[in-house]
Amino acid sequence: MMIDIDEASFYPHDAQRKCGYAPSGCKAICKGNGPRDGRRVTIIMAVDINVGCIAEWSFVGNVGKCRFLLFLQLFLFPQIRG
């Protein structure tokens, strides 16, 4: 069994952009939709290559040591034991 654990986070208001503009062949450059107010949504996921997603957890805030250990204890270890 090989398990990959990864996390990703984003600010919800950044996902609400409706459009962007750039000349043909250039990247669209636009400013964010407001200040970073600490309401970052984070998702932690554990994936087994043979099974797919076996554990996931999403919350508002950043990942730290305590939250990562909680993810292991509350979400991942019960799935592995089962």
Backbone as XML, in Angstrom:
<?xml version="1.0"?>
<chain id="A" units="angstrom">
  <residue number="1" name="MET">
    <atom name="N" x="0.853" y="-1.180" z="0.000"/>
    <atom name="CA" x="0.000" y="0.000" z="0.000"/>
    <atom name="C" x="0.895" y="1.237" z="0.000"/>
  </residue>
  <residue number="2" name="MET">
    <atom name="N" x="0.662" y="2.116" z="-0.940"/>
    <atom name="CA" x="1.372" y="3.389" z="-0.970"/>
    <atom name="C" x="0.344" y="4.510" z="-0.925"/>
  </residue>
  <residue number="3" name="ILE">
    <atom name="N" x="0.519" y="5.417" z="0.026"/>
    <atom name="CA" x="-0.432" y="6.516" z="0.219"/>
    <atom name="C" x="0.295" y="7.838" z="0.019"/>
  </residue>
  <residue number="4" name="ASP">
    <atom name="N" x="-0.304" y="8.696" z="-0.771"/>
    <atom name="CA" x="0.210" y="10.040" z="-0.986"/>
    <atom name="C" x="-0.711" y="11.009" z="-0.263"/>
  </residue>
  <residue number="5" name="ILE">
    <atom name="N" x="-0.127" y="11.897" z="0.547"/>
    <atom name="CA" x="-0.902" y="12.917" z="1.271"/>
    <atom name="C" x="-0.478" y="14.275" z="0.742"/>
  </residue>
  <residue number="6" name="ASP">
    <atom name="N" x="-1.464" y="15.099" z="0.404"/>
    <atom name="CA" x="-1.164" y="16.428" z="-0.123"/>
    <atom name="C" x="-2.204" y="17.407" z="0.396"/>
  </residue>
  <residue number="7" name="GLU">
    <atom name="N" x="-1.844" y="18.677" z="0.393"/>
    <atom name="CA" x="-2.785" y="19.717" z="0.792"/>
    <atom name="C" x="-2.763" y="20.833" z="-0.230"/>
  </residue>
  <residue number="8" name="ALA">
    <atom name="N" x="-3.890" y="21.487" z="-0.349"/>
    <atom name="CA" x="-4.016" y="22.645" z="-1.223"/>
    <atom name="C" x="-4.911" y="23.651" z="-0.515"/>
  </residue>
  <residue number="9" name="SER">
    <atom name="N" x="-4.678" y="24.924" z="-0.782"/>
    <atom name="CA" x="-5.527" y="25.935" z="-0.160"/>
    <atom name="C" x="-5.770" y="27.065" z="-1.152"/>
  </residue>
  <residue number="10" name="PHE">
    <atom name="N" x="-6.864" y="27.771" z="-0.921"/>
    <atom name="CA" x="-7.220" y="28.889" z="-1.788"/>
    <atom name="C" x="-8.123" y="29.847" z="-1.028"/>
  </residue>
  <residue number="11" name="TYR">
    <atom name="N" x="-8.233" y="31.040" z="-1.551"/>
    <atom name="CA" x="-9.156" y="32.032" z="-1.020"/>
    <atom name="C" x="-10.407" y="31.999" z="-1.887"/>
  </residue>
  <residue number="12" name="PRO">
    <atom name="N" x="-11.583" y="31.739" z="-1.304"/>
    <atom name="CA" x="-12.812" y="31.613" z="-2.107"/>
    <atom name="C" x="-13.085" y="32.808" z="-3.024"/>
  </residue>
  <residue number="13" name="HIS">
    <atom name="N" x="-12.775" y="34.031" z="-2.565"/>
    <atom name="CA" x="-13.084" y="35.177" z="-3.428"/>
    <atom name="C" x="-12.208" y="35.199" z="-4.681"/>
  </residue>
  <residue number="14" name="ASP">
    <atom name="N" x="-11.063" y="34.515" z="-4.675"/>
    <atom name="CA" x="-10.248" y="34.428" z="-5.889"/>
    <atom name="C" x="-10.902" y="33.535" z="-6.934"/>
  </residue>
  <residue number="15" name="ALA">
    <atom name="N" x="-11.733" y="32.611" z="-6.507"/>
    <atom name="CA" x="-12.388" y="31.689" z="-7.445"/>
    <atom name="C" x="-13.610" y="32.328" z="-8.101"/>
  </residue>
  <residue number="16" name="GLN">
    <atom name="N" x="-13.955" y="33.529" z="-7.711"/>
    <atom name="CA" x="-15.157" y="34.168" z="-8.228"/>
    <atom name="C" x="-14.877" y="35.123" z="-9.383"/>
  </residue>
  <residue number="17" name="ARG">
    <atom name="N" x="-13.674" y="35.107" z="-9.896"/>
    <atom name="CA" x="-13.380" y="35.962" z="-11.046"/>
    <atom name="C" x="-14.225" y="35.529" z="-12.230"/>
  </residue>
  <residue number="18" name="LYS">
    <atom name="N" x="-14.782" y="36.476" z="-12.923"/>
    <atom name="CA" x="-15.671" y="36.174" z="-14.040"/>
    <atom name="C" x="-14.938" y="36.141" z="-15.372"/>
  </residue>
  <residue number="19" name="CYS">
    <atom name="N" x="-13.917" y="36.978" z="-15.527"/>
    <atom name="CA" x="-13.238" y="37.019" z="-16.814"/>
    <atom name="C" x="-11.877" y="37.695" z="-16.661"/>
  </residue>
  <residue number="20" name="GLY">
    <atom name="N" x="-11.089" y="37.616" z="-17.683"/>
    <atom name="CA" x="-9.804" y="38.295" z="-17.746"/>
    <atom name="C" x="-9.565" y="38.716" z="-19.184"/>
  </residue>
  <residue number="21" name="TYR">
    <atom name="N" x="-8.583" y="39.564" z="-19.386"/>
    <atom name="CA" x="-8.294" y="40.039" z="-20.739"/>
    <atom name="C" x="-6.786" y="40.037" z="-20.952"/>
  </residue>
  <residue number="22" name="ALA">
    <atom name="N" x="-6.380" y="39.648" z="-22.123"/>
    <atom name="CA" x="-4.982" y="39.751" z="-22.527"/>
    <atom name="C" x="-4.931" y="39.754" z="-24.046"/>
  </residue>
  <residue number="23" name="PRO">
    <atom name="N" x="-3.953" y="40.429" z="-24.616"/>
    <atom name="CA" x="-3.779" y="40.372" z="-26.069"/>
    <atom name="C" x="-3.526" y="38.927" z="-26.505"/>
  </residue>
  <residue number="24" name="SER">
    <atom name="N" x="-3.832" y="38.618" z="-27.720"/>
    <atom name="CA" x="-3.670" y="37.269" z="-28.248"/>
    <atom name="C" x="-2.243" y="36.779" z="-28.035"/>
  </residue>
  <residue number="25" name="GLY">
    <atom name="N" x="-2.106" y="35.575" z="-27.483"/>
    <atom name="CA" x="-0.801" y="34.977" z="-27.253"/>
    <atom name="C" x="-0.134" y="35.364" z="-25.953"/>
  </residue>
  <residue number="26" name="CYS">
    <atom name="N" x="-0.790" y="36.203" z="-25.142"/>
    <atom name="CA" x="-0.220" y="36.635" z="-23.859"/>
    <atom name="C" x="-1.071" y="36.125" z="-22.703"/>
  </residue>
  <residue number="27" name="LYS">
    <atom name="N" x="-0.455" y="36.016" z="-21.552"/>
    <atom name="CA" x="-1.187" y="35.603" z="-20.361"/>
    <atom name="C" x="-2.085" y="36.735" z="-19.870"/>
  </residue>
  <residue number="28" name="ALA">
    <atom name="N" x="-3.250" y="36.366" z="-19.340"/>
    <atom name="CA" x="-4.131" y="37.364" z="-18.733"/>
    <atom name="C" x="-3.586" y="37.702" z="-17.350"/>
  </residue>
  <residue number="29" name="ILE">
    <atom name="N" x="-3.484" y="38.969" z="-17.069"/>
    <atom name="CA" x="-2.995" y="39.425" z="-15.770"/>
    <atom name="C" x="-4.095" y="40.257" z="-15.138"/>
  </residue>
  <residue number="30" name="CYS">
    <atom name="N" x="-4.488" y="39.866" z="-13.946"/>
    <atom name="CA" x="-5.493" y="40.652" z="-13.238"/>
    <atom name="C" x="-5.180" y="40.645" z="-11.758"/>
  </residue>
  <residue number="31" name="LYS">
    <atom name="N" x="-5.651" y="41.638" z="-11.059"/>
    <atom name="CA" x="-5.429" y="41.756" z="-9.629"/>
    <atom name="C" x="-6.398" y="40.856" z="-8.888"/>
  </residue>
  <residue number="32" name="GLY">
    <atom name="N" x="-6.067" y="40.549" z="-7.626"/>
    <atom name="CA" x="-6.961" y="39.762" z="-6.782"/>
    <atom name="C" x="-8.234" y="40.527" z="-6.481"/>
  </residue>
  <residue number="33" name="ASN">
    <atom name="N" x="-9.206" y="39.846" z="-5.963"/>
    <atom name="CA" x="-10.507" y="40.465" z="-5.700"/>
    <atom name="C" x="-10.627" y="41.032" z="-4.295"/>
  </residue>
  <residue number="34" name="GLY">
    <atom name="N" x="-9.547" y="41.332" z="-3.659"/>
    <atom name="CA" x="-9.636" y="41.909" z="-2.326"/>
    <atom name="C" x="-8.471" y="41.476" z="-1.463"/>
  </residue>
  <residue number="35" name="PRO">
    <atom name="N" x="-8.432" y="41.979" z="-0.239"/>
    <atom name="CA" x="-7.323" y="41.657" z="0.647"/>
    <atom name="C" x="-7.386" y="40.209" z="1.127"/>
  </residue>
  <residue number="36" name="ARG">
    <atom name="N" x="-6.266" y="39.673" z="1.491"/>
    <atom name="CA" x="-6.204" y="38.336" z="2.071"/>
    <atom name="C" x="-6.660" y="38.466" z="3.525"/>
  </residue>
  <residue number="37" name="ASP">
    <atom name="N" x="-7.865" y="38.000" z="3.797"/>
    <atom name="CA" x="-8.467" y="38.224" z="5.114"/>
    <atom name="C" x="-8.336" y="37.033" z="6.050"/>
  </residue>
  <residue number="38" name="GLY">
    <atom name="N" x="-7.543" y="36.030" z="5.683"/>
    <atom name="CA" x="-7.357" y="34.881" z="6.553"/>
    <atom name="C" x="-8.414" y="33.809" z="6.387"/>
  </residue>
  <residue number="39" name="ARG">
    <atom name="N" x="-9.328" y="33.963" z="5.459"/>
    <atom name="CA" x="-10.381" y="32.964" z="5.260"/>
    <atom name="C" x="-9.985" y="31.964" z="4.179"/>
  </residue>
  <residue number="40" name="ARG">
    <atom name="N" x="-8.794" y="31.477" z="4.288"/>
    <atom name="CA" x="-8.260" y="30.501" z="3.338"/>
    <atom name="C" x="-8.914" y="29.148" z="3.592"/>
  </residue>
  <residue number="41" name="VAL">
    <atom name="N" x="-9.396" y="28.511" z="2.540"/>
    <atom name="CA" x="-9.957" y="27.167" z="2.649"/>
    <atom name="C" x="-8.851" y="26.181" z="2.296"/>
  </residue>
  <residue number="42" name="THR">
    <atom name="N" x="-8.651" y="25.206" z="3.174"/>
    <atom name="CA" x="-7.596" y="24.215" z="2.975"/>
    <atom name="C" x="-8.216" y="22.831" z="2.868"/>
  </residue>
  <residue number="43" name="ILE">
    <atom name="N" x="-7.671" y="22.022" z="1.983"/>
    <atom name="CA" x="-8.119" y="20.649" z="1.807"/>
    <atom name="C" x="-6.899" y="19.744" z="1.934"/>
  </residue>
  <residue number="44" name="ILE">
    <atom name="N" x="-7.002" y="18.724" z="2.789"/>
    <atom name="CA" x="-5.964" y="17.699" z="2.905"/>
    <atom name="C" x="-6.575" y="16.403" z="2.393"/>
  </residue>
  <residue number="45" name="MET">
    <atom name="N" x="-5.831" y="15.695" z="1.560"/>
    <atom name="CA" x="-6.356" y="14.467" z="0.975"/>
    <atom name="C" x="-5.278" y="13.390" z="0.981"/>
  </residue>
  <residue number="46" name="ALA">
    <atom name="N" x="-5.695" y="12.163" z="1.268"/>
    <atom name="CA" x="-4.810" y="11.004" z="1.183"/>
    <atom name="C" x="-5.335" y="10.104" z="0.071"/>
  </residue>
  <residue number="47" name="VAL">
    <atom name="N" x="-4.438" y="9.711" z="-0.821"/>
    <atom name="CA" x="-4.821" y="8.916" z="-1.982"/>
    <atom name="C" x="-3.984" y="7.648" z="-2.032"/>
  </residue>
  <residue number="48" name="ASP">
    <atom name="N" x="-4.651" y="6.527" z="-2.211"/>
    <atom name="CA" x="-3.988" y="5.245" z="-2.462"/>
    <atom name="C" x="-4.052" y="5.009" z="-3.960"/>
  </residue>
  <residue number="49" name="ILE">
    <atom name="N" x="-2.939" y="4.694" z="-4.570"/>
    <atom name="CA" x="-2.887" y="4.552" z="-6.029"/>
    <atom name="C" x="-3.825" y="3.458" z="-6.530"/>
  </residue>
  <residue number="50" name="ASN">
    <atom name="N" x="-4.100" y="2.441" z="-5.710"/>
    <atom name="CA" x="-4.961" y="1.334" z="-6.139"/>
    <atom name="C" x="-6.437" y="1.558" z="-5.837"/>
  </residue>
  <residue number="51" name="VAL">
    <atom name="N" x="-6.740" y="2.453" z="-4.904"/>
    <atom name="CA" x="-8.116" y="2.639" z="-4.441"/>
    <atom name="C" x="-8.679" y="4.001" z="-4.826"/>
  </residue>
  <residue number="52" name="GLY">
    <atom name="N" x="-7.859" y="5.028" z="-4.770"/>
    <atom name="CA" x="-8.311" y="6.400" z="-4.963"/>
    <atom name="C" x="-8.276" y="7.135" z="-3.634"/>
  </residue>
  <residue number="53" name="CYS">
    <atom name="N" x="-9.126" y="8.132" z="-3.489"/>
    <atom name="CA" x="-9.165" y="8.928" z="-2.262"/>
    <atom name="C" x="-9.637" y="8.068" z="-1.083"/>
  </residue>
  <residue number="54" name="ILE">
    <atom name="N" x="-8.841" y="8.030" z="-0.021"/>
    <atom name="CA" x="-9.238" y="7.246" z="1.143"/>
    <atom name="C" x="-9.534" y="8.113" z="2.358"/>
  </residue>
  <residue number="55" name="ALA">
    <atom name="N" x="-9.088" y="9.363" z="2.335"/>
    <atom name="CA" x="-9.388" y="10.273" z="3.440"/>
    <atom name="C" x="-9.251" y="11.705" z="2.947"/>
  </residue>
  <residue number="56" name="GLU">
    <atom name="N" x="-10.158" y="12.558" z="3.411"/>
    <atom name="CA" x="-10.076" y="13.976" z="3.063"/>
    <atom name="C" x="-10.645" y="14.813" z="4.183"/>
  </residue>
  <residue number="57" name="TRP">
    <atom name="N" x="-10.159" y="16.042" z="4.284"/>
    <atom name="CA" x="-10.637" y="16.960" z="5.311"/>
    <atom name="C" x="-10.485" y="18.370" z="4.766"/>
  </residue>
  <residue number="58" name="SER">
    <atom name="N" x="-11.517" y="19.171" z="4.851"/>
    <atom name="CA" x="-11.432" y="20.574" z="4.448"/>
    <atom name="C" x="-11.839" y="21.447" z="5.629"/>
  </residue>
  <residue number="59" name="PHE">
    <atom name="N" x="-11.193" y="22.604" z="5.736"/>
    <atom name="CA" x="-11.450" y="23.524" z="6.847"/>
    <atom name="C" x="-10.974" y="24.911" z="6.459"/>
  </residue>
  <residue number="60" name="VAL">
    <atom name="N" x="-11.378" y="25.889" z="7.243"/>
    <atom name="CA" x="-10.936" y="27.264" z="7.034"/>
    <atom name="C" x="-9.700" y="27.492" z="7.890"/>
  </residue>
  <residue number="61" name="GLY">
    <atom name="N" x="-8.623" y="27.922" z="7.264"/>
    <atom name="CA" x="-7.386" y="28.189" z="7.990"/>
    <atom name="C" x="-6.211" y="27.485" z="7.344"/>
  </residue>
  <residue number="62" name="ASN">
    <atom name="N" x="-5.088" y="27.529" z="8.024"/>
    <atom name="CA" x="-3.856" y="26.949" z="7.521"/>
    <atom name="C" x="-3.598" y="25.588" z="8.156"/>
  </residue>
  <residue number="63" name="VAL">
    <atom name="N" x="-2.754" y="24.802" z="7.504"/>
    <atom name="CA" x="-2.325" y="23.517" z="8.055"/>
    <atom name="C" x="-1.108" y="23.777" z="8.933"/>
  </residue>
  <residue number="64" name="GLY">
    <atom name="N" x="-1.164" y="23.244" z="10.112"/>
    <atom name="CA" x="-0.015" y="23.272" z="11.009"/>
    <atom name="C" x="0.199" y="21.864" z="11.527"/>
  </residue>
  <residue number="65" name="LYS">
    <atom name="N" x="1.170" y="21.718" z="12.407"/>
    <atom name="CA" x="1.475" y="20.400" z="12.949"/>
    <atom name="C" x="0.258" y="19.768" z="13.616"/>
  </residue>
  <residue number="66" name="CYS">
    <atom name="N" x="-0.447" y="20.524" z="14.447"/>
    <atom name="CA" x="-1.607" y="19.986" z="15.182"/>
    <atom name="C" x="-2.713" y="19.533" z="14.236"/>
  </residue>
  <residue number="67" name="ARG">
    <atom name="N" x="-3.026" y="20.342" z="13.238"/>
    <atom name="CA" x="-4.084" y="19.960" z="12.291"/>
    <atom name="C" x="-3.681" y="18.750" z="11.460"/>
  </residue>
  <residue number="68" name="PHE">
    <atom name="N" x="-2.415" y="18.667" z="11.087"/>
    <atom name="CA" x="-1.970" y="17.513" z="10.320"/>
    <atom name="C" x="-2.068" y="16.241" z="11.160"/>
  </residue>
  <residue number="69" name="LEU">
    <atom name="N" x="-1.664" y="16.312" z="12.421"/>
    <atom name="CA" x="-1.768" y="15.142" z="13.305"/>
    <atom name="C" x="-3.228" y="14.759" z="13.534"/>
  </residue>
  <residue number="70" name="LEU">
    <atom name="N" x="-4.123" y="15.747" z="13.630"/>
    <atom name="CA" x="-5.554" y="15.454" z="13.741"/>
    <atom name="C" x="-6.069" y="14.746" z="12.490"/>
  </residue>
  <residue number="71" name="PHE">
    <atom name="N" x="-5.622" y="15.192" z="11.333"/>
    <atom name="CA" x="-6.012" y="14.534" z="10.081"/>
    <atom name="C" x="-5.615" y="13.061" z="10.112"/>
  </residue>
  <residue number="72" name="LEU">
    <atom name="N" x="-4.383" y="12.802" z="10.529"/>
    <atom name="CA" x="-3.931" y="11.419" z="10.606"/>
    <atom name="C" x="-4.790" y="10.605" z="11.574"/>
  </residue>
  <residue number="73" name="GLN">
    <atom name="N" x="-4.996" y="11.159" z="12.766"/>
    <atom name="CA" x="-5.709" y="10.432" z="13.822"/>
    <atom name="C" x="-7.193" y="10.247" z="13.525"/>
  </residue>
  <residue number="74" name="LEU">
    <atom name="N" x="-7.860" y="11.291" z="13.045"/>
    <atom name="CA" x="-9.315" y="11.244" z="12.888"/>
    <atom name="C" x="-9.780" y="10.719" z="11.527"/>
  </residue>
  <residue number="75" name="PHE">
    <atom name="N" x="-8.981" y="10.926" z="10.488"/>
    <atom name="CA" x="-9.446" y="10.598" z="9.143"/>
    <atom name="C" x="-8.663" y="9.466" z="8.472"/>
  </residue>
  <residue number="76" name="LEU">
    <atom name="N" x="-7.330" y="9.530" z="8.523"/>
    <atom name="CA" x="-6.544" y="8.557" z="7.765"/>
    <atom name="C" x="-6.391" y="7.215" z="8.493"/>
  </residue>
  <residue number="77" name="PHE">
    <atom name="N" x="-5.937" y="7.229" z="9.741"/>
    <atom name="CA" x="-5.687" y="5.971" z="10.453"/>
    <atom name="C" x="-6.927" y="5.082" z="10.547"/>
  </residue>
  <residue number="78" name="PRO">
    <atom name="N" x="-8.123" y="5.631" z="10.815"/>
    <atom name="CA" x="-9.300" y="4.756" z="10.842"/>
    <atom name="C" x="-9.564" y="4.073" z="9.489"/>
  </residue>
  <residue number="79" name="GLN">
    <atom name="N" x="-9.261" y="4.741" z="8.381"/>
    <atom name="CA" x="-9.458" y="4.149" z="7.061"/>
    <atom name="C" x="-8.444" y="3.043" z="6.779"/>
  </residue>
  <residue number="80" name="ILE">
    <atom name="N" x="-7.235" y="3.210" z="7.275"/>
    <atom name="CA" x="-6.195" y="2.208" z="7.051"/>
    <atom name="C" x="-6.479" y="0.960" z="7.894"/>
  </residue>
  <residue number="81" name="ARG">
    <atom name="N" x="-6.902" y="1.172" z="9.130"/>
    <atom name="CA" x="-7.197" y="0.046" z="10.022"/>
    <atom name="C" x="-8.394" y="-0.766" z="9.532"/>
  </residue>
  <residue number="82" name="GLY">
    <atom name="N" x="-9.391" y="-0.055" z="8.945"/>
    <atom name="CA" x="-10.652" y="-0.679" z="8.557"/>
    <atom name="C" x="-10.481" y="-1.675" z="7.494"/>
  </residue>
</chain>
